[in-house]
C-alpha cells in the first residue's frame, strides 16, 4: 500500500510541486500579514515597494549591485586562497599544525564580533565589507576542502605510484579529481556564508547595499522594504545555489553514473 502511495506522488511533476510550495508560502504570508500587520507587510505592499524602488526610483538595483559586488569579490578571493591553503594543510603536517588551530579558533567567532575591529582598522568603505565576507567564506571553504583532500583514497595514490606516476601526476590526475566534489560543496557553502555575512558587513557605514537598505528601512519601520530586502536576498541565494548545482552536475557527473 505504501509503495502505491509513493508511486502516485512520484508521478507529479516537479514544477507542480514548486507551484504548490509557492502557493503555500503565499498563503502563510497572507495569514501572517493579517495576524501581525505591523510586522509582516502584505504581498501587495511589498510589490508596491518593489515598484517604487526598482521601477520608479531605480535605487533598488544600486543596492543589489553593491551587495552582489561585495559578495562575489569576497567569495572569489576566499575561494582562490582557500584551495592552496587547504592542500598545504593536507600535504604538509608542520603547516597544518601551525595554521589549523588559527582557523578553528576564528571559525567559532561570529563575524559580527570582529566586524567593528576590521572597520576600525580599514575604515568605512567597500574594503572592510569585502574583508569580513572574505574571512567568513574562507574559514568555511578551507575546512571543507581540507577534509576532502585528507579523505582521498590512499589506495588510488598507491596504485598510481606503482604504475610509475610522478608526484605531479598524482596531484593533478588523482588528488584534484577526487577533491573536486568537495571543492564545489565548499563553493556552495562559501556563497551561502557570504550572503549571511553580508548583513553583518553592511550594517556599519555605507549608503548602498541590501543590508544597509534593510537596516535603514527598519529604523523608519518600513516593514514592506525590510521584507522586500529579505526576499531579494533569498532569491539571490537560490540563484547562487542553482549555479553551483549545475557546476556540480557538470564536473562530477561521473559520480552519479557510478552510483547508478
C-alpha positions as CSV (number, residue, x, y, z in Angstrom):
1,X,0.0,0.0,0.0
2,X,2.9,2.3,0.8
3,X,4.5,1.6,-2.5
4,X,1.4,2.6,-4.4
5,X,1.2,5.9,-2.5
6,X,4.8,6.7,-3.2
7,X,4.3,5.8,-6.8
8,X,1.4,8.3,-7.0
9,X,3.4,11.1,-5.5
10,X,6.3,10.4,-7.8
11,X,4.1,10.9,-10.9
12,X,3.5,14.6,-10.0
13,X,6.0,16.8,-12.0
14,X,8.5,18.9,-10.0
15,X,7.1,22.1,-11.4
16,X,3.7,21.2,-9.9
17,X,5.3,20.7,-6.5
18,X,7.0,24.1,-7.0
19,X,3.7,25.8,-7.6
20,X,2.1,24.0,-4.6
21,X,5.1,25.1,-2.4
22,X,4.8,28.7,-3.7
23,X,1.1,28.8,-3.1
24,X,1.6,27.5,0.5
25,X,4.2,30.2,1.1
26,X,1.9,32.9,-0.2
27,X,-0.9,31.6,2.0
28,X,1.3,31.7,5.1
29,X,2.5,35.1,4.2
30,X,-1.1,36.4,3.8
31,X,-2.0,34.8,7.2
32,X,1.0,36.4,8.9
33,X,0.2,39.8,7.4
34,X,-3.4,39.5,8.6
35,X,-2.4,38.4,12.1
36,X,0.6,40.8,12.5
37,X,0.1,43.6,10.1
38,X,2.6,45.9,11.8
39,X,5.4,43.3,11.3
40,X,4.6,41.4,8.2
41,X,3.7,43.6,5.3
42,X,1.2,42.2,2.8
43,X,2.4,40.9,-0.6
44,X,0.6,44.0,-2.2
45,X,2.6,46.4,-0.1
46,X,5.9,44.6,-0.8
47,X,5.1,44.7,-4.5
48,X,4.4,48.4,-4.3
49,X,7.7,48.9,-2.6
50,X,9.4,47.0,-5.4
51,X,7.8,49.2,-8.0
52,X,8.7,52.4,-6.1
53,X,12.3,51.5,-5.5
54,X,13.0,49.3,-8.5
55,X,11.0,50.8,-11.3
56,X,10.3,54.4,-10.4
57,X,13.4,55.3,-8.4
58,X,15.9,52.6,-9.6
59,X,17.8,52.8,-6.3
60,X,17.0,49.1,-5.6
61,X,19.3,48.0,-8.5
62,X,22.1,50.1,-7.0
63,X,21.6,48.3,-3.7
64,X,21.6,44.9,-5.4
65,X,24.6,45.7,-7.5
66,X,26.6,46.9,-4.5
67,X,25.8,43.8,-2.4
68,X,26.5,41.4,-5.3
69,X,29.9,43.1,-5.9
70,X,30.8,42.7,-2.3
71,X,29.6,39.1,-2.0
72,X,31.3,37.9,-5.3
73,X,34.5,39.8,-4.6
74,X,34.9,38.5,-1.0
75,X,33.8,35.0,-2.1
76,X,36.1,35.0,-5.1
77,X,39.2,35.9,-3.1
78,X,38.3,33.5,-0.4
79,X,37.8,30.7,-2.9
80,X,41.2,31.4,-4.6
81,X,43.0,31.5,-1.3
82,X,41.3,28.5,0.4
83,X,42.3,25.9,-2.2
84,X,46.1,26.2,-1.9
85,X,45.9,26.7,1.9
86,X,43.7,23.5,2.2
87,X,46.1,21.5,0.1
88,X,49.1,22.7,2.0
89,X,47.4,21.8,5.3
90,X,46.7,18.3,4.0
91,X,50.1,17.6,2.4
92,X,52.5,19.2,4.9
93,X,52.0,18.4,8.6
94,X,54.1,21.3,10.0
95,X,51.9,23.8,8.1
96,X,48.8,22.1,9.3
97,X,49.8,22.1,12.9
98,X,50.5,25.8,12.8
99,X,47.6,27.1,10.7
100,X,44.7,24.8,11.6
101,X,44.4,26.0,15.3
102,X,44.1,29.6,14.0
103,X,41.4,28.6,11.5
104,X,39.5,26.6,14.1
105,X,39.7,29.5,16.6
106,X,38.5,32.2,14.3
107,X,35.9,29.9,12.7
108,X,34.0,29.8,16.0
109,X,33.8,33.6,16.3
110,X,30.7,35.2,14.7
111,X,31.6,37.8,12.0
112,X,29.6,40.4,13.9
113,X,32.1,40.2,16.7
114,X,35.1,41.3,14.7
115,X,33.4,43.5,12.0
116,X,33.9,46.6,14.2
117,X,37.6,45.8,14.7
118,X,38.0,45.5,10.9
119,X,36.1,48.7,10.3
120,X,38.3,50.5,12.9
121,X,41.4,49.2,11.1
122,X,40.4,49.6,7.4
123,X,37.9,52.5,7.7
124,X,34.4,52.8,6.3
125,X,34.0,51.7,2.7
126,X,34.0,48.7,0.4
127,X,37.3,47.1,1.6
128,X,36.2,46.3,5.2
129,X,32.9,44.8,4.0
130,X,34.7,42.6,1.4
131,X,37.2,41.7,4.1
132,X,34.5,40.5,6.5
133,X,32.9,38.4,3.8
134,X,36.3,37.0,2.8
135,X,37.1,35.9,6.3
136,X,33.8,34.1,6.8
137,X,33.8,32.4,3.4
138,X,37.4,31.4,3.6
139,X,37.0,29.7,7.0
140,X,34.1,27.6,5.8
141,X,35.7,26.6,2.5
142,X,39.2,25.9,3.7
143,X,38.0,23.3,6.2
144,X,35.7,21.6,3.7
145,X,38.4,21.4,1.0
146,X,40.9,20.2,3.6
147,X,38.7,17.4,4.7
148,X,38.2,16.4,1.1
149,X,41.9,16.3,0.4
150,X,42.5,14.3,3.6
151,X,39.8,11.9,2.5
152,X,41.3,10.9,-0.8
153,X,41.5,7.1,-1.1
154,X,45.1,6.1,-0.2
155,X,44.7,3.1,-2.5
156,X,44.4,5.3,-5.5
157,X,47.6,7.1,-4.7
158,X,49.5,3.9,-4.0
159,X,48.2,2.4,-7.3
160,X,49.3,5.5,-9.2
161,X,52.8,5.2,-7.7
162,X,53.0,1.5,-8.6
163,X,52.2,2.4,-12.2
164,X,55.0,4.9,-12.2
165,X,53.1,8.2,-11.7
166,X,55.2,11.1,-10.5
167,X,54.1,13.4,-7.6
168,X,52.8,16.0,-10.0
169,X,50.8,13.3,-11.9
170,X,49.3,12.1,-8.6
171,X,48.4,15.7,-7.7
172,X,46.7,16.6,-11.0
173,X,45.3,13.3,-12.1
174,X,44.3,11.7,-8.7
175,X,44.0,14.2,-5.9
176,X,42.4,17.1,-7.9
177,X,39.6,14.9,-9.5
178,X,38.9,13.2,-6.2
179,X,38.7,16.5,-4.4
180,X,36.6,18.3,-7.0
181,X,33.2,17.4,-5.4
182,X,34.4,18.8,-2.0
183,X,35.6,22.0,-3.7
184,X,32.2,22.5,-5.3
185,X,30.5,21.8,-2.0
186,X,32.9,24.3,-0.4
187,X,31.9,26.8,-3.1
188,X,28.2,26.3,-2.3
189,X,28.8,26.7,1.5
190,X,31.0,29.7,0.8
191,X,28.4,31.5,-1.2
192,X,25.8,30.9,1.4
193,X,28.1,32.1,4.1
194,X,29.0,35.2,2.1
195,X,25.3,36.1,1.8
196,X,24.6,35.6,5.5
197,X,27.7,37.6,6.4
198,X,26.6,40.4,4.0
199,X,24.2,41.8,6.6
200,X,27.0,41.9,9.3
201,X,29.3,43.7,6.9
202,X,26.9,46.3,5.7
203,X,25.4,47.4,9.0
204,X,28.4,49.6,9.7
205,X,28.7,52.6,7.3
206,X,27.9,53.0,3.7
207,X,24.9,54.1,1.7
208,X,24.4,51.2,-0.7
209,X,23.6,47.6,-0.3
210,X,20.7,45.4,0.6
211,X,21.9,45.1,4.2
212,X,22.1,48.8,4.5
213,X,18.6,49.2,2.8
214,X,17.1,46.7,5.3
215,X,18.7,48.5,8.3
216,X,17.6,51.9,7.3
217,X,14.1,50.7,6.5
218,X,13.8,49.0,9.9
219,X,14.8,52.3,11.6
220,X,11.9,54.0,9.9
221,X,9.7,51.0,10.5
222,X,9.2,50.5,6.7
223,X,8.4,46.7,7.0
224,X,7.5,46.4,3.4
225,X,11.0,47.5,2.3
226,X,12.5,45.2,5.0
227,X,10.6,42.2,3.7
228,X,11.5,43.2,0.1
229,X,15.2,43.1,1.0
230,X,14.9,39.8,2.8
231,X,13.1,38.2,-0.2
232,X,15.7,39.5,-2.6
233,X,18.5,38.0,-0.5
234,X,16.7,34.7,-0.6
235,X,16.2,34.9,-4.4
236,X,19.9,35.7,-4.9
237,X,20.8,32.8,-2.6
238,X,18.7,30.4,-4.7
239,X,20.3,31.6,-7.9
240,X,23.7,31.0,-6.5
241,X,22.6,27.6,-5.4
242,X,21.3,26.7,-8.8
243,X,24.5,27.8,-10.5
244,X,26.7,25.7,-8.2
245,X,24.4,22.7,-8.5
246,X,24.7,23.0,-12.3
247,X,28.5,23.0,-12.0
248,X,28.4,20.0,-9.7
249,X,26.4,18.0,-12.3
250,X,28.8,19.3,-15.0
251,X,32.0,18.4,-13.3
252,X,31.0,15.4,-11.0
253,X,28.5,13.7,-13.3
254,X,30.8,10.6,-13.3
255,X,29.9,10.0,-9.6
256,X,26.2,9.8,-10.4
257,X,27.0,7.3,-13.2
258,X,29.0,5.1,-10.9
259,X,26.3,5.1,-8.2
260,X,23.6,4.2,-10.8
